[in-house]
């Protein structure tokens, strides 16, 4: 079930280089399986950890590309809902 949800959530995530898209999906799966843990812990070895940090610092990867799948999936959920929608966010200020 998680795999289906994740594929739906990332379906509209589109990167110019398909290899970056593959890496993104792998990284999201790793992070999902280790929610709340550090990148080295969820990646489990140095090669995967290094690949994750390389992905996150890649100048060919933008925040827009990373979030576009989530935004599209969220819009679809909103469009399918007839009732009120609550949007919760953290307003913690220091």
C-alpha positions, 0 to 999 in steps of 0.5 A: 500500500505504501508503494502505491501511495508513494508512486501516486505522490511522486507521479508528477515529479519530473526531472530533466535527467531520468536518472535524477528521478530514479535517485529521487524516488529511491531517496524518498523511499529510504526516508519514508522507511526511516521517518525521523532518522538521519540521512546516514541512518536511513541510507544504511551505508556510505555509498547510499549516504553519499548519493543522497547528499550528492542529490540534495546538493545537485545544482540540476535539482530544484525545490520546484522539481522535488515538490511538484509531485507532492503539490500535484497530488495534493491538488488532486486530493483537494479537487476530489473533496466536496467538504471543508478542507483544513490546512494545518501548519506550524506557526512556531515563532522564536 
